[in-house]
Amino acid sequence: MRRRLIAAAAALAGLACASASPPPGGPEDRNPPRLLHVTPDSNAVNVRDRNVVFSFDETINDRGSGAQELDNYFLVSPSDGNPRVSYHRSRIEVRPRNGFRDNTAYTVTLLPGLGDLRGNTMRTGASLVFSTGPTIPPNRITGTVFDWAAERPAARALIQAVTPDSVLYLAQADTAGRFTIGPLFPGTYLVRAIIDANNNRAQDRSEAFDTLRVTAPQASPLEMLAIVRDSLPPRISVVTVVDSISLRVTFDRFVDPQQPPAATAFRLVAADSSVVPIVATITPRAEQAEIQALQQARADSIRRVDSLAGRLLPPRPTAAPPAPAAGTRPSVPPPYATMLLRVARPLTPNTTYRLSVTAARGLSHRADNSERSFTTPRPAPPPPADSTRRPASPTRAVPPPPSRP
């Protein structure tokens, strides 16, 4: 009997420690959890609560959703490390790692994605602002963060604002890359935007980021251009012959699009030490525009010939897609690592040249000189003779007709 009681007690203990699971039977639930209320009240002051409590209308999945842990759905700002999150089925308690500090304004954020036991996830989040002191500072830092290389908003980017004495404020951008971080006291902040691919709330070397120094209150919203950066300047890595008067030069790092190397920064020298002048440098965006203009001109020429010949005209090409709305692309052209160079005269086939560049500037604002040698392709061989063609018949002399007597 005693053994049965011990076994039953162990089974009950195991059930108590097990993760929550969806109830069996009943109609299928496709609605995400709904946040009923949060304590303390928003904009409350002189708060003495030990935790912020989020209450929902149903049991929350204690393992988060997907690869996310439950802790990853909450931000506490200012931050002293990962917050402490306590799970109580339909109630979740959140507090800073070392507790709330006196006379400090906090923002506690529930991020989108929290799910119930059936996998239904919340598409929106919620934020609570309160103070453990008598006031809440009025200042905020706002802006938009872009994935600069892709020319699109950086959805869910991590935003940090650090004071000179290393107090760390946190926020997350929305799906359009917009963010608001605060409340903040007047002063100078180092603002960092990170495309946090692994969701560890830290800046890794392989992750795109941008930093700006901002004074609160700010004069205008920020534009943050996140991209993978390092401290080394760009250097020529590959030179490719496009045609007899065009070269494509590839750098090992991005070139600063606001100060790209001009044609005068390049020098092209042949094996006999003769200099081939470079007359133009063309960025990828300008090259694409040039290609589109040529295609349009060719299509218009074909239509003109068909019209004069009285042939049925093909339908006009569909209109180009509308330009992206303001705010959906960064105001600064994207960085690039390739450029097209045009030379003044055709390059000699099967000849070695050396291309050099002076003071190519990278995103780190550091510049350097570099060079690379390359060889132009051999001339194309003449087409082979057609061995299946029959030789022409020899010409026979035709005698003149006989003269009449």
ABEGO torsion letter per residue (X at the ends): XAAAAAAAAAAAAAAAABBBBBBBEEBBBABBBBBABBOBBBGBBGBABABBBBBBABBBBAAEBEABBAAAABBBOBBAEBBBBBBBGABBBBBBAAEBBBGBBBBBBBBBGBBBAAGBBBABBBBBBBBABABBBABBBBEBBBBAAAGBBBBGBBBBBBBAAGBBBBBBBBAAGBBBBOBBBBEBBBBBBBBBAAGAGBBBAABBBBBBBBBOBBABBBBBBBBBBBABBBBBABBBBABAABBBBBBABBBBAABBBBAAABBBBBAAGBBBBBABBBBAAAAAAAAAAAAAAAAAAAAAAAAAAGBBBBBBBBBBBBBBBBGABBABBBBBABBBBBBABBBBBGBBBBBBBBGBBBAAGBBBBBBBBBBBBBBBBBBBBBAABBBBBBBBBBBBBBBBX
